[in-house]
Amino acid sequence: MRTPDLTHAHWTKSSHSGHDGGNCLELALAVSGFAPVRDSKHVSHGPVIPFTRPAWAAFVSALVRS
C-alpha cells in the first residue's frame, strides 16, 4: 500500500469533541484515496493510520448500525 502525502492535509475532528483535550480522533480531508486518522493529543509525533476510503466508509457504516 502506498503512503499518502499529508503535507497539505487539512485535519478536522468531530464537532462533538470537547475542548478539554479529551480522547479525540482527527480525520484528514481531501487526501486522494485515503482517510488518514490520527490522535488529536499527539498530532506532531503520533502515528497516522492511512485507512483507504472504502475501509473508512465500512468502519463508519458499522458504527452507525450498532
All heavy atoms as TSV, in Angstrom:
chain	resi	resn	atom	element	x	y	z
A	1	MET	N	N	0.851	-1.174	0.000
A	1	MET	CA	C	0.000	0.000	0.000
A	1	MET	C	C	0.895	1.236	0.000
A	1	MET	O	O	1.853	1.321	0.751
A	1	MET	CB	C	-0.907	0.013	1.236
A	1	MET	CG	C	-1.734	1.277	1.329
A	1	MET	SD	S	-2.587	1.570	2.898
A	1	MET	CE	C	-3.728	0.234	2.938
A	2	ARG	N	N	0.553	2.180	-0.831
A	2	ARG	CA	C	1.325	3.421	-0.865
A	2	ARG	C	C	0.972	4.286	0.345
A	2	ARG	O	O	-0.089	4.154	0.932
A	2	ARG	CB	C	1.093	4.165	-2.165
A	2	ARG	CG	C	-0.304	4.668	-2.359
A	2	ARG	CD	C	-0.459	5.302	-3.751
A	2	ARG	NE	N	-1.840	5.651	-3.993
A	2	ARG	CZ	C	-2.387	6.821	-3.691
A	2	ARG	NH1	N	-1.656	7.762	-3.141
A	2	ARG	NH2	N	-3.650	7.066	-3.948
A	3	THR	N	N	1.859	5.178	0.697
A	3	THR	CA	C	1.636	6.092	1.820
A	3	THR	C	C	1.150	7.430	1.275
A	3	THR	O	O	1.763	7.975	0.360
A	3	THR	CB	C	2.946	6.303	2.600
A	3	THR	OG1	O	3.421	5.031	3.030
A	3	THR	CG2	C	2.726	7.193	3.794
A	4	PRO	N	N	0.053	7.960	1.821
A	4	PRO	CA	C	-0.452	9.235	1.317
A	4	PRO	C	C	0.461	10.397	1.705
A	4	PRO	O	O	1.108	10.376	2.750
A	4	PRO	CB	C	-1.815	9.379	1.986
A	4	PRO	CG	C	-1.722	8.561	3.226
A	4	PRO	CD	C	-0.793	7.427	2.898
A	5	ASP	N	N	0.515	11.410	0.837
A	5	ASP	CA	C	1.250	12.636	1.137
A	5	ASP	C	C	0.356	13.513	2.003
A	5	ASP	O	O	-0.689	13.973	1.565
A	5	ASP	CB	C	1.603	13.349	-0.160
A	5	ASP	CG	C	2.342	14.656	0.079
A	5	ASP	OD1	O	2.724	14.940	1.240
A	5	ASP	OD2	O	2.541	15.397	-0.896
A	6	LEU	N	N	0.751	13.743	3.234
A	6	LEU	CA	C	-0.052	14.516	4.187
A	6	LEU	C	C	0.485	15.930	4.392
A	6	LEU	O	O	0.068	16.623	5.316
A	6	LEU	CB	C	-0.114	13.776	5.523
A	6	LEU	CG	C	-0.698	12.371	5.455
A	6	LEU	CD1	C	-0.592	11.691	6.806
A	6	LEU	CD2	C	-2.130	12.411	4.974
A	7	THR	N	N	1.374	16.363	3.513
A	7	THR	CA	C	1.988	17.676	3.637
A	7	THR	C	C	0.959	18.795	3.738
A	7	THR	O	O	1.094	19.704	4.554
A	7	THR	CB	C	2.920	17.952	2.437
A	7	THR	OG1	O	3.844	16.882	2.326
A	7	THR	CG2	C	3.657	19.260	2.616
A	8	HIS	N	N	-0.073	18.735	2.920
A	8	HIS	CA	C	-1.084	19.794	2.886
A	8	HIS	C	C	-2.440	19.319	3.391
A	8	HIS	O	O	-3.462	19.895	3.051
A	8	HIS	CB	C	-1.222	20.344	1.466
A	8	HIS	CG	C	0.064	20.892	0.932
A	8	HIS	ND1	N	0.636	22.050	1.426
A	8	HIS	CD2	C	0.911	20.427	-0.007
A	8	HIS	CE1	C	1.770	22.274	0.785
A	8	HIS	NE2	N	1.969	21.303	-0.085
A	9	ALA	N	N	-2.432	18.275	4.213
A	9	ALA	CA	C	-3.689	17.727	4.733
A	9	ALA	C	C	-4.364	18.727	5.659
A	9	ALA	O	O	-3.703	19.434	6.426
A	9	ALA	CB	C	-3.429	16.426	5.480
A	10	HIS	N	N	-5.669	18.778	5.567
A	10	HIS	CA	C	-6.472	19.608	6.469
A	10	HIS	C	C	-7.120	18.666	7.470
A	10	HIS	O	O	-7.980	17.867	7.107
A	10	HIS	CB	C	-7.533	20.378	5.688
A	10	HIS	CG	C	-8.481	21.123	6.575
A	10	HIS	ND1	N	-8.122	22.283	7.222
A	10	HIS	CD2	C	-9.749	20.859	6.943
A	10	HIS	CE1	C	-9.140	22.702	7.937
A	10	HIS	NE2	N	-10.140	21.854	7.790
A	11	TRP	N	N	-6.687	18.728	8.718
A	11	TRP	CA	C	-7.185	17.825	9.752
A	11	TRP	C	C	-8.400	18.428	10.436
A	11	TRP	O	O	-8.443	19.620	10.707
A	11	TRP	CB	C	-6.093	17.551	10.775
A	11	TRP	CG	C	-4.945	16.807	10.190
A	11	TRP	CD1	C	-3.821	17.349	9.650
A	11	TRP	CD2	C	-4.811	15.403	10.076
A	11	TRP	NE1	N	-2.990	16.354	9.203
A	11	TRP	CE2	C	-3.581	15.134	9.463
A	11	TRP	CE3	C	-5.611	14.322	10.437
A	11	TRP	CZ2	C	-3.138	13.853	9.199
A	11	TRP	CZ3	C	-5.168	13.039	10.178
A	11	TRP	CH2	C	-3.951	12.814	9.568
A	12	THR	N	N	-9.365	17.575	10.749
A	12	THR	CA	C	-10.572	18.033	11.429
A	12	THR	C	C	-11.012	16.977	12.435
A	12	THR	O	O	-10.715	15.793	12.272
A	12	THR	CB	C	-11.697	18.330	10.405
A	12	THR	OG1	O	-12.793	18.915	11.081
A	12	THR	CG2	C	-12.141	17.088	9.677
A	13	LYS	N	N	-11.675	17.421	13.480
A	13	LYS	CA	C	-12.236	16.464	14.430
A	13	LYS	C	C	-13.718	16.754	14.592
A	13	LYS	O	O	-14.208	17.823	14.216
A	13	LYS	CB	C	-11.505	16.462	15.762
A	13	LYS	CG	C	-11.525	17.740	16.533
A	13	LYS	CD	C	-10.703	17.561	17.817
A	13	LYS	CE	C	-10.614	18.859	18.571
A	13	LYS	NZ	N	-9.890	18.696	19.823
A	14	SER	N	N	-14.416	15.840	15.152
A	14	SER	CA	C	-15.863	15.936	15.297
A	14	SER	C	C	-16.269	17.174	16.089
A	14	SER	O	O	-15.605	17.562	17.050
A	14	SER	CB	C	-16.391	14.688	16.010
A	14	SER	OG	O	-17.752	14.843	16.344
A	15	SER	N	N	-17.391	17.741	15.706
A	15	SER	CA	C	-17.930	18.869	16.475
A	15	SER	C	C	-18.425	18.395	17.839
A	15	SER	O	O	-18.665	19.207	18.728
A	15	SER	CB	C	-19.079	19.528	15.707
A	15	SER	OG	O	-20.121	18.597	15.481
A	16	HIS	N	N	-18.539	17.095	18.025
A	16	HIS	CA	C	-18.948	16.530	19.314
A	16	HIS	C	C	-17.774	16.416	20.283
A	16	HIS	O	O	-17.965	16.110	21.454
A	16	HIS	CB	C	-19.595	15.163	19.131
A	16	HIS	CG	C	-20.856	15.206	18.344
A	16	HIS	ND1	N	-22.048	15.632	18.884
A	16	HIS	CD2	C	-21.108	14.912	17.054
A	16	HIS	CE1	C	-22.991	15.580	17.961
A	16	HIS	NE2	N	-22.436	15.151	16.843
A	17	SER	N	N	-16.556	16.636	19.791
A	17	SER	CA	C	-15.377	16.569	20.644
A	17	SER	C	C	-15.328	17.796	21.538
A	17	SER	O	O	-15.591	18.907	21.094
A	17	SER	CB	C	-14.104	16.538	19.794
A	17	SER	OG	O	-14.076	15.383	19.007
A	18	GLY	N	N	-14.966	17.584	22.764
A	18	GLY	CA	C	-14.863	18.699	23.703
A	18	GLY	C	C	-13.592	19.493	23.486
A	18	GLY	O	O	-12.706	19.095	22.734
A	19	HIS	N	N	-13.470	20.602	24.141
A	19	HIS	CA	C	-12.280	21.443	24.037
A	19	HIS	C	C	-11.333	21.220	25.204
A	19	HIS	O	O	-10.403	21.981	25.404
A	19	HIS	CB	C	-12.698	22.914	23.974
A	19	HIS	CG	C	-13.544	23.220	22.790
A	19	HIS	ND1	N	-13.044	23.264	21.512
A	19	HIS	CD2	C	-14.871	23.480	22.680
A	19	HIS	CE1	C	-14.015	23.546	20.665
A	19	HIS	NE2	N	-15.143	23.669	21.350
A	20	ASP	N	N	-11.568	20.152	25.963
A	20	ASP	CA	C	-10.756	19.888	27.146
A	20	ASP	C	C	-9.603	18.924	26.883
A	20	ASP	O	O	-8.993	18.419	27.803
A	20	ASP	CB	C	-11.640	19.355	28.279
A	20	ASP	CG	C	-12.340	18.050	27.918
A	20	ASP	OD1	O	-12.200	17.589	26.766
A	20	ASP	OD2	O	-13.027	17.499	28.781
A	21	GLY	N	N	-9.308	18.644	25.604
A	21	GLY	CA	C	-8.199	17.750	25.285
A	21	GLY	C	C	-8.529	16.297	25.511
A	21	GLY	O	O	-7.653	15.497	25.782
A	22	GLY	N	N	-9.781	15.922	25.384
A	22	GLY	CA	C	-10.204	14.549	25.591
A	22	GLY	C	C	-9.700	13.596	24.527
A	22	GLY	O	O	-8.840	13.933	23.718
A	23	ASN	N	N	-10.235	12.408	24.541
A	23	ASN	CA	C	-9.829	11.374	23.601
A	23	ASN	C	C	-10.516	11.594	22.261
A	23	ASN	O	O	-11.664	11.226	22.076
A	23	ASN	CB	C	-10.202	9.995	24.146
A	23	ASN	CG	C	-9.504	9.709	25.456
A	23	ASN	OD1	O	-8.365	10.078	25.620
A	23	ASN	ND2	N	-10.176	9.069	26.364
A	24	CYS	N	N	-9.811	12.206	21.331
A	24	CYS	CA	C	-10.390	12.539	20.033
A	24	CYS	C	C	-9.534	12.003	18.898
A	24	CYS	O	O	-8.320	11.894	19.015
A	24	CYS	CB	C	-10.488	14.053	19.863
A	24	CYS	SG	S	-11.505	14.851	21.102
A	25	LEU	N	N	-10.193	11.720	17.804
A	25	LEU	CA	C	-9.513	11.385	16.557
A	25	LEU	C	C	-9.683	12.543	15.607
A	25	LEU	O	O	-10.685	13.237	15.630
A	25	LEU	CB	C	-10.120	10.132	15.922
A	25	LEU	CG	C	-9.930	8.830	16.661
A	25	LEU	CD1	C	-10.629	7.702	15.913
A	25	LEU	CD2	C	-8.457	8.512	16.815
A	26	GLU	N	N	-8.699	12.725	14.742
A	26	GLU	CA	C	-8.794	13.704	13.682
A	26	GLU	C	C	-8.727	12.973	12.352
A	26	GLU	O	O	-7.998	11.989	12.217
A	26	GLU	CB	C	-7.659	14.720	13.752
A	26	GLU	CG	C	-7.723	15.600	14.974
A	26	GLU	CD	C	-6.610	16.631	15.014
A	26	GLU	OE1	O	-5.500	16.336	14.520
A	26	GLU	OE2	O	-6.852	17.713	15.535
A	27	LEU	N	N	-9.465	13.449	11.391
A	27	LEU	CA	C	-9.527	12.873	10.052
A	27	LEU	C	C	-9.009	13.914	9.076
A	27	LEU	O	O	-9.388	15.090	9.159
A	27	LEU	CB	C	-10.972	12.502	9.720
A	27	LEU	CG	C	-11.268	11.981	8.336
A	27	LEU	CD1	C	-10.613	10.615	8.131
A	27	LEU	CD2	C	-12.770	11.880	8.122
A	28	ALA	N	N	-8.141	13.497	8.163
A	28	ALA	CA	C	-7.643	14.414	7.139
A	28	ALA	C	C	-8.577	14.378	5.945
A	28	ALA	O	O	-8.962	13.308	5.467
A	28	ALA	CB	C	-6.239	14.028	6.711
A	29	LEU	N	N	-8.934	15.558	5.485
A	29	LEU	CA	C	-9.832	15.674	4.347
A	29	LEU	C	C	-9.028	15.885	3.059
A	29	LEU	O	O	-7.907	16.367	3.089
A	29	LEU	CB	C	-10.789	16.839	4.562
A	29	LEU	CG	C	-11.613	16.783	5.846
A	29	LEU	CD1	C	-12.433	18.042	6.001
A	29	LEU	CD2	C	-12.508	15.558	5.845
A	30	ALA	N	N	-9.613	15.517	1.949
A	30	ALA	CA	C	-9.041	15.757	0.611
A	30	ALA	C	C	-7.675	15.099	0.405
A	30	ALA	O	O	-6.775	15.686	-0.176
A	30	ALA	CB	C	-8.974	17.245	0.319
A	31	VAL	N	N	-7.520	13.887	0.890
A	31	VAL	CA	C	-6.309	13.113	0.640
A	31	VAL	C	C	-6.714	12.000	-0.320
A	31	VAL	O	O	-7.474	11.113	0.045
A	31	VAL	CB	C	-5.708	12.534	1.946
A	31	VAL	CG1	C	-4.500	11.688	1.638
A	31	VAL	CG2	C	-5.354	13.654	2.909
A	32	SER	N	N	-6.245	12.060	-1.525
A	32	SER	CA	C	-6.683	11.185	-2.609
A	32	SER	C	C	-6.638	9.696	-2.247
A	32	SER	O	O	-5.574	9.146	-1.999
A	32	SER	CB	C	-5.815	11.419	-3.841
A	32	SER	OG	O	-6.234	10.599	-4.894
A	33	GLY	N	N	-7.821	9.079	-2.195
A	33	GLY	CA	C	-7.925	7.644	-1.960
A	33	GLY	C	C	-7.804	7.195	-0.519
A	33	GLY	O	O	-7.936	6.022	-0.227
A	34	PHE	N	N	-7.534	8.116	0.380
A	34	PHE	CA	C	-7.310	7.752	1.771
A	34	PHE	C	C	-8.179	8.570	2.721
A	34	PHE	O	O	-8.662	9.644	2.379
A	34	PHE	CB	C	-5.842	7.964	2.166
A	34	PHE	CG	C	-4.897	7.002	1.538
A	34	PHE	CD1	C	-4.284	7.301	0.341
A	34	PHE	CD2	C	-4.645	5.780	2.127
A	34	PHE	CE1	C	-3.418	6.406	-0.255
A	34	PHE	CE2	C	-3.783	4.873	1.540
A	34	PHE	CZ	C	-3.159	5.188	0.341
A	35	ALA	N	N	-8.334	8.040	3.922
A	35	ALA	CA	C	-8.980	8.740	5.032
A	35	ALA	C	C	-8.040	8.600	6.228
A	35	ALA	O	O	-8.254	7.782	7.112
A	35	ALA	CB	C	-10.348	8.141	5.333
A	36	PRO	N	N	-6.944	9.377	6.257
A	36	PRO	CA	C	-5.977	9.272	7.350
A	36	PRO	C	C	-6.574	9.726	8.681
A	36	PRO	O	O	-7.301	10.709	8.742
A	36	PRO	CB	C	-4.846	10.211	6.928
A	36	PRO	CG	C	-5.051	10.445	5.471
A	36	PRO	CD	C	-6.515	10.326	5.244
A	37	VAL	N	N	-6.234	8.997	9.728
A	37	VAL	CA	C	-6.741	9.270	11.069
A	37	VAL	C	C	-5.551	9.372	12.019
A	37	VAL	O	O	-4.575	8.631	11.892
A	37	VAL	CB	C	-7.690	8.129	11.525
A	37	VAL	CG1	C	-8.165	8.338	12.946
A	37	VAL	CG2	C	-8.881	8.020	10.583
A	38	ARG	N	N	-5.651	10.303	12.976
A	38	ARG	CA	C	-4.599	10.437	13.989
A	38	ARG	C	C	-5.229	10.810	15.329
A	38	ARG	O	O	-6.374	11.257	15.400
A	38	ARG	CB	C	-3.562	11.478	13.592
A	38	ARG	CG	C	-4.077	12.900	13.603
A	38	ARG	CD	C	-3.023	13.869	13.140
A	38	ARG	NE	N	-3.523	15.254	13.189
A	38	ARG	CZ	C	-2.864	16.290	12.766
A	38	ARG	NH1	N	-1.659	16.128	12.242
A	38	ARG	NH2	N	-3.386	17.508	12.850
A	39	ASP	N	N	-4.463	10.663	16.389
A	39	ASP	CA	C	-4.875	11.018	17.740
A	39	ASP	C	C	-4.669	12.519	17.928
A	39	ASP	O	O	-3.561	13.023	17.723
A	39	ASP	CB	C	-4.031	10.233	18.742
A	39	ASP	CG	C	-4.420	10.447	20.190
A	39	ASP	OD1	O	-5.062	11.473	20.515
A	39	ASP	OD2	O	-4.063	9.595	21.016
A	40	SER	N	N	-5.693	13.236	18.310
A	40	SER	CA	C	-5.588	14.687	18.439
A	40	SER	C	C	-4.664	15.135	19.569
A	40	SER	O	O	-4.259	16.287	19.614
A	40	SER	CB	C	-6.971	15.316	18.627
A	40	SER	OG	O	-7.543	14.910	19.848
A	41	LYS	N	N	-4.310	14.237	20.471
A	41	LYS	CA	C	-3.406	14.592	21.561
A	41	LYS	C	C	-1.939	14.501	21.147
A	41	LYS	O	O	-1.062	14.981	21.845
A	41	LYS	CB	C	-3.651	13.695	22.765
A	41	LYS	CG	C	-5.008	13.895	23.421
A	41	LYS	CD	C	-5.181	13.062	24.674
A	41	LYS	CE	C	-4.983	11.590	24.513
A	41	LYS	NZ	N	-5.795	10.879	23.544
A	42	HIS	N	N	-1.661	13.848	20.016
A	42	HIS	CA	C	-0.280	13.607	19.584
A	42	HIS	C	C	-0.111	13.952	18.103
A	42	HIS	O	O	0.412	13.149	17.332
A	42	HIS	CB	C	0.099	12.145	19.821
A	42	HIS	CG	C	-0.078	11.707	21.239
A	42	HIS	ND1	N	0.741	12.129	22.255
A	42	HIS	CD2	C	-1.006	10.919	21.824
A	42	HIS	CE1	C	0.324	11.604	23.399
A	42	HIS	NE2	N	-0.733	10.873	23.164
A	43	VAL	N	N	-0.514	15.136	17.721
A	43	VAL	CA	C	-0.524	15.491	16.308
A	43	VAL	C	C	0.870	15.623	15.694
A	43	VAL	O	O	1.056	15.336	14.518
A	43	VAL	CB	C	-1.349	16.773	16.040
A	43	VAL	CG1	C	-2.789	16.560	16.419
A	43	VAL	CG2	C	-0.780	17.966	16.776
A	44	SER	N	N	1.849	16.041	16.444
A	44	SER	CA	C	3.167	16.258	15.847
A	44	SER	C	C	4.057	15.019	15.850
A	44	SER	O	O	4.949	14.905	15.021
A	44	SER	CB	C	3.891	17.403	16.550
A	44	SER	OG	O	4.108	17.084	17.905
A	45	HIS	N	N	3.819	14.094	16.756
A	45	HIS	CA	C	4.723	12.949	16.848
A	45	HIS	C	C	4.010	11.596	16.898
A	45	HIS	O	O	4.664	10.571	16.972
A	45	HIS	CB	C	5.635	13.096	18.075
A	45	HIS	CG	C	4.883	13.144	19.366
A	45	HIS	ND1	N	4.280	14.297	19.804
A	45	HIS	CD2	C	4.606	12.203	20.293
A	45	HIS	CE1	C	3.671	14.057	20.960
A	45	HIS	NE2	N	3.858	12.796	21.275
A	46	GLY	N	N	2.712	11.603	16.855
A	46	GLY	CA	C	1.977	10.344	16.914
A	46	GLY	C	C	1.803	9.706	15.545
A	46	GLY	O	O	2.057	10.337	14.519
A	47	PRO	N	N	1.392	8.470	15.533
A	47	PRO	CA	C	1.207	7.777	14.256
A	47	PRO	C	C	-0.053	8.247	13.529
A	47	PRO	O	O	-0.976	8.790	14.135
A	47	PRO	CB	C	1.064	6.313	14.675
A	47	PRO	CG	C	0.494	6.381	16.058
A	47	PRO	CD	C	1.095	7.628	16.672
A	48	VAL	N	N	-0.064	8.037	12.237
A	48	VAL	CA	C	-1.225	8.279	11.388
A	48	VAL	C	C	-1.610	6.944	10.781
A	48	VAL	O	O	-0.757	6.206	10.287
A	48	VAL	CB	C	-0.900	9.287	10.261
A	48	VAL	CG1	C	-2.056	9.400	9.287
A	48	VAL	CG2	C	-0.566	10.643	10.854
A	49	ILE	N	N	-2.886	6.615	10.849
A	49	ILE	CA	C	-3.384	5.380	10.245
A	49	ILE	C	C	-4.036	5.761	8.918
A	49	ILE	O	O	-5.056	6.447	8.903
A	49	ILE	CB	C	-4.391	4.670	11.156
A	49	ILE	CG1	C	-3.755	4.373	12.509
A	49	ILE	CG2	C	-4.906	3.390	10.493
A	49	ILE	CD1	C	-4.729	3.900	13.563
A	50	PRO	N	N	-3.449	5.336	7.792
A	50	PRO	CA	C	-3.982	5.719	6.487
A	50	PRO	C	C	-5.033	4.730	5.974
A	50	PRO	O	O	-4.759	3.896	5.113
A	50	PRO	CB	C	-2.741	5.723	5.592
A	50	PRO	CG	C	-1.887	4.645	6.186
A	50	PRO	CD	C	-2.147	4.682	7.670
A	51	PHE	N	N	-6.256	4.814	6.515
A	51	PHE	CA	C	-7.333	3.953	6.026
A	51	PHE	C	C	-7.608	4.263	4.560
A	51	PHE	O	O	-7.543	5.424	4.147
A	51	PHE	CB	C	-8.640	4.229	6.795
A	51	PHE	CG	C	-8.655	3.715	8.193
A	51	PHE	CD1	C	-8.410	4.572	9.252
A	51	PHE	CD2	C	-8.936	2.394	8.463
A	51	PHE	CE1	C	-8.449	4.117	10.556
A	51	PHE	CE2	C	-8.972	1.918	9.764
A	51	PHE	CZ	C	-8.722	2.782	10.812
A	52	THR	N	N	-7.944	3.243	3.795
A	52	THR	CA	C	-8.458	3.522	2.459
A	52	THR	C	C	-9.864	4.076	2.631
A	52	THR	O	O	-10.517	3.844	3.657
A	52	THR	CB	C	-8.516	2.259	1.588
A	52	THR	OG1	O	-9.418	1.331	2.182
A	52	THR	CG2	C	-7.132	1.639	1.404
A	53	ARG	N	N	-10.348	4.811	1.657
A	53	ARG	CA	C	-11.693	5.374	1.774
A	53	ARG	C	C	-12.757	4.281	1.918
A	53	ARG	O	O	-13.646	4.421	2.747
A	53	ARG	CB	C	-11.987	6.293	0.608
A	53	ARG	CG	C	-11.128	7.531	0.679
A	53	ARG	CD	C	-11.892	8.736	0.241
A	53	ARG	NE	N	-11.024	9.892	0.376
A	53	ARG	CZ	C	-11.316	10.911	1.140
A	53	ARG	NH1	N	-12.426	10.952	1.810
A	53	ARG	NH2	N	-10.486	11.926	1.224
A	54	PRO	N	N	-12.698	3.168	1.154
A	54	PRO	CA	C	-13.698	2.118	1.356
A	54	PRO	C	C	-13.639	1.493	2.753
A	54	PRO	O	O	-14.666	1.194	3.345
A	54	PRO	CB	C	-13.370	1.081	0.277
A	54	PRO	CG	C	-12.652	1.849	-0.779
A	54	PRO	CD	C	-11.876	2.903	-0.041
A	55	ALA	N	N	-12.434	1.327	3.301
A	55	ALA	CA	C	-12.310	0.761	4.649
A	55	ALA	C	C	-12.891	1.720	5.683
A	55	ALA	O	O	-13.576	1.290	6.620
A	55	ALA	CB	C	-10.850	0.458	4.966
A	56	TRP	N	N	-12.632	3.016	5.529
A	56	TRP	CA	C	-13.177	4.008	6.465
A	56	TRP	C	C	-14.696	4.037	6.374
A	56	TRP	O	O	-15.388	4.084	7.382
A	56	TRP	CB	C	-12.575	5.382	6.203
A	56	TRP	CG	C	-13.047	6.404	7.179
A	56	TRP	CD1	C	-13.917	7.425	6.943
A	56	TRP	CD2	C	-12.720	6.495	8.573
A	56	TRP	NE1	N	-14.135	8.151	8.095
A	56	TRP	CE2	C	-13.417	7.606	9.105
A	56	TRP	CE3	C	-11.910	5.755	9.417
A	56	TRP	CZ2	C	-13.314	7.974	10.444
A	56	TRP	CZ3	C	-11.807	6.138	10.750
A	56	TRP	CH2	C	-12.509	7.225	11.242
A	57	ALA	N	N	-15.232	4.003	5.155
A	57	ALA	CA	C	-16.686	4.017	4.967
A	57	ALA	C	C	-17.328	2.792	5.611
A	57	ALA	O	O	-18.379	2.895	6.248
A	57	ALA	CB	C	-17.032	4.084	3.481
A	58	ALA	N	N	-16.698	1.637	5.480
A	58	ALA	CA	C	-17.220	0.423	6.106
A	58	ALA	C	C	-17.181	0.534	7.627
A	58	ALA	O	O	-18.121	0.120	8.311
A	58	ALA	CB	C	-16.418	-0.797	5.638
A	59	PHE	N	N	-16.121	1.092	8.173
A	59	PHE	CA	C	-15.990	1.283	9.617
A	59	PHE	C	C	-17.094	2.200	10.139
A	59	PHE	O	O	-17.787	1.877	11.107
A	59	PHE	CB	C	-14.606	1.856	9.935
A	59	PHE	CG	C	-14.421	2.251	11.367
A	59	PHE	CD1	C	-14.311	1.299	12.362
A	59	PHE	CD2	C	-14.349	3.591	11.724
A	59	PHE	CE1	C	-14.142	1.668	13.693
A	59	PHE	CE2	C	-14.179	3.970	13.048
A	59	PHE	CZ	C	-14.065	2.997	14.027
A	60	VAL	N	N	-17.286	3.344	9.499
A	60	VAL	CA	C	-18.308	4.300	9.929
A	60	VAL	C	C	-19.702	3.687	9.778
A	60	VAL	O	O	-20.550	3.830	10.668
A	60	VAL	CB	C	-18.193	5.623	9.143
A	60	VAL	CG1	C	-19.367	6.535	9.425
A	60	VAL	CG2	C	-16.872	6.315	9.493
A	61	SER	N	N	-19.927	2.974	8.707
A	61	SER	CA	C	-21.212	2.320	8.492
A	61	SER	C	C	-21.513	1.308	9.599
A	61	SER	O	O	-22.641	1.228	10.097
A	61	SER	CB	C	-21.229	1.629	7.131
A	61	SER	OG	O	-22.455	0.985	6.916
A	62	ALA	N	N	-20.501	0.565	10.012
A	62	ALA	CA	C	-20.680	-0.414	11.098
A	62	ALA	C	C	-21.008	0.293	12.416
A	62	ALA	O	O	-21.816	-0.209	13.201
A	62	ALA	CB	C	-19.430	-1.269	11.237
A	63	LEU	N	N	-20.391	1.444	12.648
A	63	LEU	CA	C	-20.699	2.200	13.867
A	63	LEU	C	C	-22.138	2.707	13.862
A	63	LEU	O	O	-22.807	2.664	14.885
A	63	LEU	CB	C	-19.762	3.399	14.011
A	63	LEU	CG	C	-18.311	3.101	14.340
A	63	LEU	CD1	C	-17.504	4.393	14.350
A	63	LEU	CD2	C	-18.183	2.392	15.678
A	64	VAL	N	N	-22.583	3.172	12.725
A	64	VAL	CA	C	-23.943	3.704	12.615
A	64	VAL	C	C	-24.971	2.608	12.850
A	64	VAL	O	O	-25.988	2.830	13.499
A	64	VAL	CB	C	-24.150	4.364	11.225
A	64	VAL	CG1	C	-25.600	4.727	10.996
A	64	VAL	CG2	C	-23.274	5.606	11.115
A	65	ARG	N	N	-24.691	1.406	12.363
A	65	ARG	CA	C	-25.613	0.280	12.521
A	65	ARG	C	C	-25.660	-0.240	13.947
A	65	ARG	O	O	-26.617	-0.882	14.347
A	65	ARG	CB	C	-25.247	-0.856	11.583
A	65	ARG	CG	C	-25.562	-0.567	10.136
A	65	ARG	CD	C	-25.442	-1.819	9.281
A	65	ARG	NE	N	-24.157	-2.485	9.440
A	65	ARG	CZ	C	-23.115	-2.357	8.631
A	65	ARG	NH1	N	-23.198	-1.560	7.596
A	65	ARG	NH2	N	-22.007	-3.012	8.835
A	66	SER	N	N	-24.592	-0.028	14.725
A	66	SER	CA	C	-24.550	-0.609	16.078
A	66	SER	C	C	-25.232	0.257	17.101
A	66	SER	O	O	-25.671	1.310	16.924
A	66	SER	CB	C	-23.118	-0.861	16.504
A	66	SER	OG	O	-22.381	0.320	16.576
